[in-house]
């Protein structure tokens, strides 16, 4: 009987710990901080079981809200940069916004077919750039929607991304010029790679600034 009760308590504890870990990860709690919080939570649950109580005594009726407050009160929420999610999210948004332009550039570099928008070239590139900008901000916000620093991250990205785009485009043009604007797929890949690296660094800087600024308060 005691063994069955212990098994149930252990299963319940593991379920709570998994839920807490997922929630704290979404709240951008660093791994080392999550480990400390999980150890503390496990000890609290074990103490409650010894006193004949259940998880509700520790977590209340709203587990998610209690777990959020637990991390926020210890000032560990939003301290993880999460660049492995933020940078790809921004790049995917940019790629979606620039899909038509990227397809036209790839076709030109691969000599498969040419796309000449004629007098609409400026509106095309302008609208594509604006769409890419908005998609990047939206994708980052959606990725960090549970993060307490999501608004400041999007704000910093909105401020820095235009500069990153200019620097990335300039670096890409410089590489293409260095290769005499050769239309080979190799040059196209290198140019895109350079642009991606510069923009990715810009996104990383925006996230770093958001986390640092919020932590300094």
MDAnalysis code that builds the backbone (N, CA, C; Angstrom):
import MDAnalysis as mda
import numpy as np

u = mda.Universe.empty(651, n_residues=217, atom_resindex=np.repeat(np.arange(217), 3), trajectory=True)
u.add_TopologyAttr("name", ["N", "CA", "C"] * 217)
u.add_TopologyAttr("resid", np.arange(1, 218))
u.add_TopologyAttr("resname", ["UNK", "UNK", "UNK", "UNK", "UNK", "UNK", "UNK", "UNK", "UNK", "UNK", "UNK", "UNK", "UNK", "UNK", "UNK", "UNK", "UNK", "UNK", "UNK", "UNK", "UNK", "UNK", "UNK", "UNK", "UNK", "UNK", "UNK", "UNK", "UNK", "UNK", "UNK", "UNK", "UNK", "UNK", "UNK", "UNK", "UNK", "UNK", "UNK", "UNK", "UNK", "UNK", "UNK", "UNK", "UNK", "UNK", "UNK", "UNK", "UNK", "UNK", "UNK", "UNK", "UNK", "UNK", "UNK", "UNK", "UNK", "UNK", "UNK", "UNK", "UNK", "UNK", "UNK", "UNK", "UNK", "UNK", "UNK", "UNK", "UNK", "UNK", "UNK", "UNK", "UNK", "UNK", "UNK", "UNK", "UNK", "UNK", "UNK", "UNK", "UNK", "UNK", "UNK", "UNK", "UNK", "UNK", "UNK", "UNK", "UNK", "UNK", "UNK", "UNK", "UNK", "UNK", "UNK", "UNK", "UNK", "UNK", "UNK", "UNK", "UNK", "UNK", "UNK", "UNK", "UNK", "UNK", "UNK", "UNK", "UNK", "UNK", "UNK", "UNK", "UNK", "UNK", "UNK", "UNK", "UNK", "UNK", "UNK", "UNK", "UNK", "UNK", "UNK", "UNK", "UNK", "UNK", "UNK", "UNK", "UNK", "UNK", "UNK", "UNK", "UNK", "UNK", "UNK", "UNK", "UNK", "UNK", "UNK", "UNK", "UNK", "UNK", "UNK", "UNK", "UNK", "UNK", "UNK", "UNK", "UNK", "UNK", "UNK", "UNK", "UNK", "UNK", "UNK", "UNK", "UNK", "UNK", "UNK", "UNK", "UNK", "UNK", "UNK", "UNK", "UNK", "UNK", "UNK", "UNK", "UNK", "UNK", "UNK", "UNK", "UNK", "UNK", "UNK", "UNK", "UNK", "UNK", "UNK", "UNK", "UNK", "UNK", "UNK", "UNK", "UNK", "UNK", "UNK", "UNK", "UNK", "UNK", "UNK", "UNK", "UNK", "UNK", "UNK", "UNK", "UNK", "UNK", "UNK", "UNK", "UNK", "UNK", "UNK", "UNK", "UNK", "UNK", "UNK", "UNK", "UNK", "UNK", "UNK", "UNK", "UNK", "UNK", "UNK", "UNK", "UNK"])
u.atoms.positions = np.array([
    [0.833, -1.210, 0.000],
    [0.000, 0.000, 0.000],
    [0.859, 1.249, 0.000],
    [1.837, 1.258, 0.910],
    [2.740, 2.404, 0.979],
    [3.528, 2.562, -0.314],
    [3.884, 1.406, -0.916],
    [4.619, 1.454, -2.175],
    [3.765, 2.063, -3.277],
    [2.470, 1.721, -3.302],
    [1.577, 2.269, -4.323],
    [1.419, 3.775, -4.149],
    [1.277, 4.218, -2.903],
    [1.155, 5.653, -2.627],
    [2.415, 6.392, -3.051],
    [3.571, 5.786, -2.753],
    [4.844, 6.405, -3.126],
    [4.971, 6.508, -4.640],
    [4.507, 5.463, -5.355],
    [4.569, 5.496, -6.815],
    [3.687, 6.607, -7.382],
    [2.492, 6.758, -6.812],
    [1.582, 7.811, -7.277],
    [2.182, 9.177, -7.008],
    [2.737, 9.357, -5.810],
    [3.359, 10.637, -5.472],
    [4.535, 10.941, -6.388],
    [5.326, 9.924, -6.709],
    [6.465, 10.125, -7.597],
    [6.016, 10.500, -8.998],
    [4.982, 9.810, -9.501],
    [4.465, 10.137, -10.836],
    [3.914, 11.559, -10.874],
    [3.185, 11.923, -9.813],
    [2.635, 13.283, -9.744],
    [3.745, 14.314, -9.711],
    [4.777, 14.030, -8.924],
    [5.915, 14.953, -8.832],
    [6.590, 15.126, -10.180],
    [6.796, 14.023, -10.893],
    [7.455, 14.117, -12.196],
    [6.607, 14.894, -13.198],
    [5.286, 14.711, -13.142],
    [4.399, 15.476, -14.031],
    [4.495, 16.970, -13.729],
    [4.497, 17.308, -12.452],
    [4.590, 18.724, -12.059],
    [5.935, 19.301, -12.479],
    [7.004, 18.550, -12.294],
    [8.334, 19.032, -12.652],
    [8.458, 19.235, -14.156],
    [7.879, 18.325, -14.949],
    [7.923, 18.493, -16.407],
    [7.144, 19.737, -16.831],
    [5.974, 19.931, -16.229],
    [5.181, 21.119, -16.553],
    [5.914, 22.390, -16.152],
    [6.538, 22.361, -14.979],
    [7.284, 23.530, -14.520],
    [8.469, 23.824, -15.433],
    [9.161, 22.782, -15.861],
    [10.321, 22.977, -16.730],
    [9.910, 23.579, -18.060],
    [8.784, 23.095, -18.632],
    [8.292, 23.649, -19.892],
    [7.903, 25.122, -19.724],
    [7.193, 25.417, -18.661],
    [6.753, 26.796, -18.449],
    [7.936, 27.725, -18.233],
    [8.888, 27.298, -17.417],
    [10.055, 28.150, -17.141],
    [10.943, 28.293, -18.374],
    [10.979, 27.264, -19.209],
    [11.739, 27.392, -20.450],
    [11.105, 28.456, -21.354],
    [9.759, 28.433, -21.446],
    [9.070, 29.447, -22.243],
    [9.243, 30.843, -21.654],
    [9.412, 30.905, -20.349],
    [9.655, 32.189, -19.699],
    [11.111, 32.620, -19.806],
    [11.899, 31.867, -20.571],
    [13.314, 32.173, -20.805],
    [14.137, 32.175, -19.520],
    [13.855, 31.194, -18.665],
    [14.684, 30.971, -17.486],
    [15.889, 30.136, -17.903],
    [17.085, 30.576, -17.550],
    [18.295, 29.852, -17.940],
    [18.304, 28.448, -17.353],
    [19.043, 27.565, -18.020],
    [19.103, 26.179, -17.591],
    [19.564, 26.011, -16.159],
    [20.594, 26.744, -15.767],
    [21.114, 26.627, -14.403],
    [20.089, 27.107, -13.392],
    [19.348, 28.152, -13.734],
    [18.310, 28.648, -12.830],
    [17.132, 27.687, -12.772],
    [16.793, 27.087, -13.920],
    [15.708, 26.106, -13.921],
    [16.043, 24.921, -13.032],
    [17.292, 24.483, -13.077],
    [17.701, 23.343, -12.253],
    [17.529, 23.662, -10.769],
    [17.899, 24.872, -10.358],
    [17.740, 25.259, -8.957],
    [16.268, 25.345, -8.568],
    [15.447, 25.921, -9.451],
    [14.023, 26.026, -9.163],
    [13.367, 24.646, -9.086],
    [13.761, 23.757, -9.984],
    [13.182, 22.412, -9.977],
    [13.570, 21.650, -8.718],
    [14.812, 21.800, -8.275],
    [15.233, 21.158, -7.017],
    [14.421, 21.696, -5.839],
    [14.215, 23.013, -5.831],
    [13.439, 23.629, -4.759],
    [11.992, 23.153, -4.797],
    [11.418, 23.091, -5.995],
    [10.042, 22.641, -6.139],
    [9.898, 21.188, -5.712],
    [10.847, 20.346, -6.098],
    [10.789, 18.934, -5.723],
    [10.859, 18.770, -4.210],
    [11.701, 19.558, -3.565],
    [11.810, 19.496, -2.102],
    [10.514, 19.949, -1.438],
    [9.897, 20.991, -1.986],
    [8.626, 21.479, -1.429],
    [7.527, 20.423, -1.568],
    [7.476, 19.764, -2.718],
    [6.471, 18.721, -2.928],
    [6.704, 17.535, -1.993],
    [7.961, 17.156, -1.829],
    [8.276, 16.037, -0.926],
    [7.851, 16.377, 0.498],
    [8.077, 17.609, 0.925],
    [7.663, 18.029, 2.250],
    [6.150, 18.001, 2.413],
    [5.439, 18.408, 1.366],
    [3.977, 18.384, 1.415],
    [3.461, 16.956, 1.536],
    [4.078, 16.023, 0.801],
    [3.656, 14.626, 0.876],
    [3.903, 14.053, 2.266],
    [5.028, 14.410, 2.860],
    [5.334, 13.905, 4.206],
    [4.303, 14.383, 5.224],
    [3.764, 15.569, 4.999],
    [2.757, 16.125, 5.917],
    [1.345, 15.683, 5.572],
    [1.248, 14.809, 4.558],
    [-0.054, 14.288, 4.191],
    [-0.847, 15.175, 3.249],
    [-0.187, 16.100, 2.578],
    [-0.868, 17.007, 1.662],
    [-0.497, 16.682, 0.215],
    [-1.188, 17.327, -0.713],
    [-0.919, 17.145, -2.128],
    [-0.233, 18.362, -2.728],
    [0.000, 18.362, -4.057],
    [0.686, 19.477, -4.727],
    [-0.047, 20.812, -4.602],
    [-1.374, 20.764, -4.363],
    [-2.146, 22.009, -4.289],
    [-1.666, 22.892, -3.147],
    [-1.186, 22.282, -2.065],
    [-0.681, 23.061, -0.936],
    [0.513, 23.910, -1.352],
    [1.318, 23.385, -2.272],
    [2.514, 24.095, -2.728],
    [2.194, 25.042, -3.876],
    [1.359, 24.581, -4.806],
    [1.142, 25.323, -6.051],
    [-0.193, 26.060, -6.122],
    [-1.083, 25.805, -5.184],
    [-2.368, 26.471, -5.229],
    [-3.267, 25.885, -6.306],
    [-4.367, 26.572, -6.579],
    [-5.325, 26.083, -7.571],
    [-4.882, 26.344, -9.008],
    [-4.085, 27.381, -9.200],
    [-3.599, 27.725, -10.547],
    [-2.097, 27.469, -10.596],
    [-1.724, 26.256, -11.026],
    [-0.310, 25.885, -11.027],
    [0.518, 26.790, -11.918],
    [0.007, 27.084, -13.106],
    [0.782, 27.871, -14.065],
    [1.099, 29.253, -13.515],
    [0.105, 29.895, -12.932],
    [0.325, 31.233, -12.387],
    [1.311, 31.191, -11.226],
    [1.193, 30.189, -10.362],
    [2.123, 30.064, -9.231],
    [3.546, 29.845, -9.711],
    [3.716, 28.999, -10.728],
    [5.055, 28.725, -11.256],
    [5.643, 29.967, -11.913],
    [4.811, 30.732, -12.617],
    [5.293, 31.984, -13.203],
    [5.748, 32.951, -12.120],
    [4.945, 33.091, -11.085],
    [5.309, 33.992, -9.992],
    [6.568, 33.519, -9.283],
    [6.713, 32.206, -9.175],
    [7.882, 31.630, -8.522],
    [9.163, 32.098, -9.219],
    [9.157, 32.019, -10.539],
    [10.342, 32.442, -11.300],
    [10.494, 33.959, -11.303],
    [9.375, 34.678, -11.420],
    [9.449, 36.141, -11.479],
    [9.932, 36.732, -10.166],
    [9.453, 36.194, -9.048],
    [9.865, 36.719, -7.747],
    [11.351, 36.508, -7.484],
    [11.913, 35.492, -8.063],
    [13.349, 35.238, -7.910],
    [14.173, 35.928, -8.999],
    [13.491, 36.693, -9.848],
    [14.123, 37.514, -10.887],
    [14.987, 36.677, -11.831],
    [14.485, 35.505, -12.196],
    [15.234, 34.652, -13.135],
    [14.516, 34.527, -14.475],
    [13.300, 35.060, -14.587],
    [12.582, 35.003, -15.859],
    [13.215, 35.961, -16.871],
    [13.264, 35.517, -18.123],
    [13.757, 36.387, -19.187],
    [15.257, 36.577, -19.219],
    [16.024, 35.770, -18.528],
    [17.480, 35.942, -18.500],
    [18.186, 35.118, -19.572],
    [17.479, 34.161, -20.162],
    [18.079, 33.346, -21.229],
    [17.945, 34.073, -22.564],
    [19.015, 34.101, -23.343],
    [18.984, 34.787, -24.639],
    [18.131, 34.038, -25.660],
    [18.159, 32.723, -25.625],
    [17.370, 31.879, -26.531],
    [17.652, 32.219, -27.998],
    [18.913, 32.455, -28.314],
    [19.280, 32.825, -29.678],
    [18.985, 31.705, -30.673],
    [19.006, 30.463, -30.187],
    [18.707, 29.345, -31.071],
    [17.286, 29.360, -31.592],
    [16.410, 30.105, -30.937],
    [15.041, 30.269, -31.408],
    [14.816, 31.632, -32.045],
    [15.380, 32.676, -31.428],
    [15.118, 34.040, -31.877],
    [15.706, 34.298, -33.262],
    [16.965, 33.926, -33.452],
    [17.621, 34.201, -34.739],
    [16.947, 33.455, -35.889],
    [16.709, 32.136, -35.785],
    [16.007, 31.462, -36.884],
    [14.609, 32.033, -37.130],
    [13.902, 32.428, -36.064],
    [12.562, 32.985, -36.246],
    [12.612, 34.252, -37.083],
    [13.560, 35.130, -36.776],
    [13.694, 36.368, -37.545],
    [14.086, 36.076, -38.991],
    [15.008, 35.145, -39.187],
    [15.452, 34.827, -40.546],
    [14.325, 34.205, -41.367],
    [13.511, 33.366, -40.735],
    [12.374, 32.782, -41.449],
    [11.398, 33.879, -41.866],
    [11.138, 34.815, -40.959],
    [10.253, 35.923, -41.298],
    [10.783, 36.745, -42.461],
    [12.078, 37.017, -42.448],
    [12.691, 37.782, -43.531],
    [12.608, 37.002, -44.848],
    [12.885, 35.705, -44.780],
    [12.834, 34.882, -45.992],
    [11.424, 34.850, -46.583],
    [10.412, 34.788, -45.727],
    [9.027, 34.787, -46.210],
    [8.710, 36.113, -46.902],
    [9.120, 37.220, -46.278],
    [8.854, 38.529, -46.865],
    [9.584, 38.766, -48.173],
    [10.785, 38.185, -48.283],
    [11.604, 38.396, -49.478],
    [11.518, 37.233, -50.461],
    [10.515, 36.386, -50.316],
    [10.456, 35.166, -51.126],
    [10.534, 35.453, -52.622],
    [9.761, 36.425, -53.096],
    [9.745, 36.724, -54.533],
    [11.097, 37.263, -54.992],
    [11.671, 38.171, -54.196],
    [12.965, 38.754, -54.561],
    [14.060, 37.685, -54.554],
    [14.064, 36.832, -53.530],
    [15.082, 35.784, -53.447],
    [14.959, 34.810, -54.612],
    [13.739, 34.497, -54.993],
    [13.533, 33.600, -56.136],
    [14.068, 34.226, -57.413],
    [13.823, 35.534, -57.587],
    [14.310, 36.220, -58.781],
    [15.837, 36.269, -58.795],
    [16.447, 36.534, -57.621],
    [17.909, 36.579, -57.549],
    [18.515, 35.211, -57.828],
    [17.919, 34.170, -57.265],
    [18.442, 32.829, -57.495],
    [18.358, 32.462, -58.971],
    [17.243, 32.811, -59.590],
    [17.091, 32.513, -61.013],
    [18.130, 33.249, -61.843],
    [18.402, 34.512, -61.472],
    [19.395, 35.280, -62.209],
    [20.793, 34.721, -62.046],
    [21.150, 34.331, -60.822],
    [22.488, 33.799, -60.577],
    [22.667, 32.414, -61.182],
    [21.582, 31.652, -61.268],
    [21.700, 30.308, -61.824],
    [21.486, 30.282, -63.336],
    [21.227, 31.458, -63.927],
    [21.033, 31.574, -65.383],
    [19.878, 30.727, -65.900],
    [18.876, 30.512, -65.074],
    [17.743, 29.710, -65.510],
    [16.730, 30.564, -66.257],
    [16.382, 31.690, -65.678],
    [15.520, 32.643, -66.370],
    [15.694, 33.980, -65.686],
    [15.329, 35.009, -66.372],
    [15.495, 36.352, -65.821],
    [14.133, 36.974, -65.560],
    [14.100, 37.766, -64.507],
    [12.859, 38.440, -64.127],
    [13.119, 39.938, -64.139],
    [12.439, 40.623, -65.031],
    [12.632, 42.062, -65.162],
    [11.317, 42.777, -64.852],
    [11.185, 43.339, -63.644],
    [9.938, 44.039, -63.295],
    [9.792, 45.384, -63.957],
    [10.820, 45.819, -64.695],
    [10.740, 47.094, -65.411],
    [10.576, 48.269, -64.468],
    [9.611, 49.140, -64.718],
    [9.443, 50.324, -63.873],
    [8.944, 50.002, -62.472],
    [8.559, 48.744, -62.230],
    [8.045, 48.367, -60.910],
    [9.132, 47.821, -59.992],
    [10.388, 47.910, -60.435],
    [11.467, 47.328, -59.650],
    [11.588, 47.985, -58.278],
    [11.504, 49.315, -58.223],
    [11.637, 50.008, -56.938],
    [10.470, 49.689, -56.005],
    [9.211, 49.792, -56.466],
    [8.101, 49.406, -55.574],
    [8.178, 47.950, -55.129],
    [8.643, 47.063, -56.023],
    [8.736, 45.649, -55.691],
    [9.709, 45.423, -54.544],
    [10.924, 45.981, -54.678],
    [11.929, 45.783, -53.653],
    [11.558, 46.493, -52.353],
    [10.931, 47.660, -52.476],
    [10.523, 48.397, -51.278],
    [9.447, 47.641, -50.509],
    [8.438, 47.169, -51.211],
    [7.355, 46.438, -50.552],
    [7.847, 45.116, -49.978],
    [8.753, 44.453, -50.694],
    [9.311, 43.196, -50.199],
    [10.146, 43.426, -48.945],
    [10.923, 44.503, -48.945],
    [11.721, 44.828, -47.767],
    [10.857, 45.151, -46.563],
    [9.790, 45.910, -46.774],
    [8.881, 46.249, -45.681],
    [8.178, 45.003, -45.157],
    [7.755, 44.134, -46.070],
    [7.088, 42.897, -45.657],
    [8.045, 42.012, -44.862],
    [9.288, 41.919, -45.310],
    [10.279, 41.118, -44.588],
    [10.517, 41.674, -43.194],
    [10.584, 42.985, -43.081],
    [10.774, 43.662, -41.793],
    [9.633, 43.322, -40.838],
    [8.407, 43.448, -41.298],
    [7.243, 43.180, -40.461],
    [7.139, 41.693, -40.105],
    [7.440, 40.821, -41.062],
    [7.384, 39.379, -40.800],
    [8.422, 38.966, -39.762],
    [9.609, 39.574, -39.829],
    [10.651, 39.267, -38.852],
    [10.198, 39.650, -37.453],
    [9.629, 40.839, -37.299],
    [9.157, 41.290, -35.990],
    [8.038, 40.382, -35.480],
    [7.124, 40.026, -36.372],
    [6.003, 39.180, -35.976],
    [6.470, 37.793, -35.554],
    [7.399, 37.210, -36.309],
    [7.895, 35.872, -35.980],
    [8.636, 35.858, -34.648],
    [9.428, 36.881, -34.386],
    [10.151, 36.958, -33.117],
    [9.174, 37.134, -31.962],
    [8.194, 38.005, -32.144],
    [7.206, 38.191, -31.080],
    [6.461, 36.886, -30.799],
    [6.058, 36.175, -31.845],
    [5.319, 34.926, -31.658],
    [6.191, 33.897, -30.947],
    [7.463, 33.813, -31.312],
    [8.372, 32.855, -30.697],
    [8.566, 33.154, -29.217],
    [8.621, 34.429, -28.857],
    [8.888, 34.843, -27.475],
    [7.621, 35.292, -26.741],
    [6.454, 34.869, -27.213],
    [5.207, 35.429, -26.671],
    [5.048, 35.174, -25.176],
    [5.695, 34.135, -24.617],
    [5.618, 33.876, -23.180],
    [6.782, 34.513, -22.421],
    [7.682, 35.141, -23.134],
    [8.874, 35.731, -22.527],
    [8.551, 37.127, -21.990],
    [8.963, 37.450, -20.759],
    [8.665, 38.782, -20.214],
    [9.353, 39.913, -20.965],
    [10.417, 39.605, -21.707],
    [11.135, 40.637, -22.449],
    [10.812, 40.618, -23.940],
    [9.736, 39.952, -24.309],
    [9.344, 39.906, -25.728],
    [9.096, 41.300, -26.297],
    [8.354, 42.184, -25.611],
    [8.133, 43.521, -26.176],
    [9.422, 44.301, -26.391],
    [10.335, 44.256, -25.399],
    [11.587, 45.010, -25.558],
    [12.474, 44.390, -26.625],
    [12.409, 43.062, -26.788],
    [13.182, 42.415, -27.852],
    [12.700, 42.877, -29.216],
    [11.388, 42.909, -29.397],
    [10.819, 43.360, -30.670],
    [11.153, 44.831, -30.898],
    [11.123, 45.626, -29.821],
    [11.448, 47.053, -29.954],
    [12.891, 47.239, -30.406],
    [13.817, 46.543, -29.766],
    [15.229, 46.643, -30.164],
    [15.437, 46.134, -31.585],
    [14.757, 45.057, -31.926],
    [14.893, 44.514, -33.282],
    [14.350, 45.499, -34.309],
    [13.237, 46.153, -33.978],
    [12.674, 47.143, -34.894],
    [13.651, 48.293, -35.124],
    [14.416, 48.641, -34.093],
    [15.372, 49.744, -34.214],
    [16.646, 49.335, -34.949],
    [17.111, 48.102, -34.713],
    [18.419, 47.685, -35.238],
    [18.351, 46.979, -36.588],
    [17.214, 46.346, -36.878],
    [17.141, 45.543, -38.104],
    [17.376, 46.351, -39.378],
    [16.847, 47.572, -39.508],
    [17.159, 48.333, -40.733],
    [18.649, 48.563, -40.931],
    [19.356, 48.855, -39.839],
    [20.809, 49.041, -39.950],
    [21.503, 47.738, -40.312],
    [21.038, 46.640, -39.715],
    [21.610, 45.341, -40.054],
    [21.367, 44.977, -41.503],
    [20.171, 45.326, -42.002],
    [19.851, 45.033, -43.398],
    [20.755, 45.820, -44.335],
    [21.006, 47.086, -43.989],
    [21.888, 47.913, -44.820],
    [23.308, 47.352, -44.810],
    [23.800, 47.004, -43.614],
    [25.155, 46.453, -43.512],
    [25.254, 45.104, -44.225],
    [24.240, 44.265, -44.056],
    [24.265, 42.962, -44.704],
    [24.218, 43.073, -46.214],
    [23.354, 43.972, -46.699],
    [23.266, 44.176, -48.150],
    [24.579, 44.731, -48.696],
    [25.162, 45.689, -47.965],
    [26.445, 46.246, -48.394],
    [27.536, 45.198, -48.431],
    [27.564, 44.334, -47.409],
    [28.573, 43.270, -47.385],
    [28.355, 42.293, -48.531],
    [27.084, 41.972, -48.821],
    [26.796, 41.070, -49.930],
    [27.191, 41.652, -51.272],
    [26.903, 42.944, -51.459],
    [27.292, 43.615, -52.703],
    [28.804, 43.646, -52.838],
    [29.503, 43.875, -51.711],
    [30.969, 43.911, -51.742],
    [31.542, 42.564, -52.184],
    [30.956, 41.490, -51.679],
    [31.420, 40.153, -52.074],
    [31.149, 39.918, -53.558],
    [29.953, 40.291, -54.006],
    [29.624, 40.123, -55.429],
    [30.552, 40.962, -56.309],
    [30.847, 42.185, -55.872],
    [31.768, 43.054, -56.636],
    [33.167, 42.452, -56.677],
    [33.599, 41.887, -55.541],
    [34.913, 41.253, -55.469],
    [35.014, 40.100, -56.464],
    [33.897, 39.426, -56.696],
    [33.888, 38.318, -57.649],
    [33.409, 38.774, -59.025],
    [33.495, 40.096, -59.285],
    [33.119, 40.663, -60.584],
    [31.665, 40.343, -60.953],
    [30.819, 40.281, -59.946],
    [29.391, 40.004, -60.132],
    [29.164, 38.739, -60.964],
    [30.002, 37.765, -60.675],
    [29.847, 36.459, -61.322],
    [28.489, 35.859, -60.955],
    [27.763, 35.332, -61.935],
    [26.413, 34.812, -61.694],
    [26.396, 33.307, -61.418],
    [27.435, 32.806, -60.805],
    [27.459, 31.383, -60.478],
    [26.700, 31.145, -59.176],
    [26.264, 29.896, -58.995],
    [25.538, 29.546, -57.775],
    [26.433, 29.653, -56.545],
    [27.738, 29.450, -56.725],
    [28.667, 29.562, -55.602],
    [28.705, 30.985, -55.064],
    [28.812, 31.947, -55.970],
    [28.823, 33.350, -55.549],
    [27.493, 33.713, -54.892],
    [26.398, 33.231, -55.459],
    [25.080, 33.502, -54.887],
    [24.997, 32.960, -53.468],
    [25.489, 31.744, -53.263],
    [25.450, 31.133, -51.928],
    [26.283, 31.917, -50.933],
    [27.471, 32.343, -51.362],
    [28.345, 33.107, -50.470],
    [27.719, 34.448, -50.113],
    [27.150, 35.113, -51.102],
    [26.509, 36.410, -50.859],
    [25.362, 36.265, -49.863],
    [24.509, 35.286, -50.088],
    [23.396, 35.058, -49.171],
    [23.915, 34.704, -47.782],
    [24.972, 33.880, -47.725],
    [25.542, 33.505, -46.433],
    [26.053, 34.706, -45.659],
    [26.726, 35.621, -46.350],
    [27.240, 36.825, -45.697],
    [26.095, 37.680, -45.158],
    [25.065, 37.840, -45.964],
    [23.901, 38.633, -45.538],
    [23.237, 37.987, -44.326],
    [23.084, 36.677, -44.347],
    [22.444, 35.959, -43.241],
    [23.251, 36.118, -41.956],
    [24.564, 36.020, -42.052],
    [25.417, 36.155, -40.867],
    [25.283, 37.551, -40.258],
    [25.308, 38.573, -41.096],
    [25.201, 39.946, -40.589],
    [23.836, 40.187, -39.947],
    [22.778, 39.758, -40.614],
    [21.440, 39.961, -40.063],
    [21.242, 39.114, -38.810],
    [21.766, 37.891, -38.815],
    [21.669, 37.054, -37.625],
    [22.373, 37.690, -36.432],
    [23.537, 38.288, -36.673],
    [24.249, 38.982, -35.604],
    [23.441, 40.180, -35.100],
    [22.759, 40.854, -36.008],
    [21.914, 41.988, -35.624],
    [20.766, 41.535, -34.729],
    [20.137, 40.428, -35.082],
    [19.049, 39.887, -34.268],
    [19.573, 39.491, -32.889],
    [20.734, 38.849, -32.866],
    [21.334, 38.477, -31.591],
    [21.641, 39.676, -30.729],
    [22.134, 40.745, -31.342],
    [22.426, 41.971, -30.602],
    [21.149, 42.583, -30.034],
    [20.069, 42.560, -30.817],
    [18.793, 43.105, -30.339],
    [18.304, 42.335, -29.120],
    [18.386, 41.025, -29.171],
    [17.952, 40.218, -28.027],
    [18.848, 40.465, -26.819],
    [20.149, 40.540, -27.037],
    [21.078, 40.790, -25.944],
    [20.786, 42.135, -25.283],
    [20.547, 43.146, -26.081],
    [20.258, 44.467, -25.541],
    [18.960, 44.459, -24.745],
    [17.955, 43.729, -25.222],
    [16.677, 43.671, -24.517],
    [16.829, 43.009, -23.154],
    [17.551, 41.894, -23.117],
    [17.746, 41.177, -21.858],
    [18.621, 41.984, -20.908],
    [19.694, 42.560, -21.437],
    [20.598, 43.337, -20.578],
    [19.915, 44.568, -20.000],
    [19.173, 45.277, -20.841],
    [18.506, 46.496, -20.385],
    [17.471, 46.193, -19.312],
    [16.745, 45.110, -19.489],
    [15.710, 44.755, -18.515],
    [16.339, 44.247, -17.214],
    [17.460, 43.527, -17.315],
    [18.112, 42.996, -16.115],
    [18.782, 44.087, -15.292],
    [19.153, 45.193, -15.971],
    [19.857, 46.272, -15.292],
    [18.929, 47.145, -14.454],
    [17.623, 46.996, -14.631],
    [16.682, 47.847, -13.912],
    [16.541, 47.416, -12.461],
])
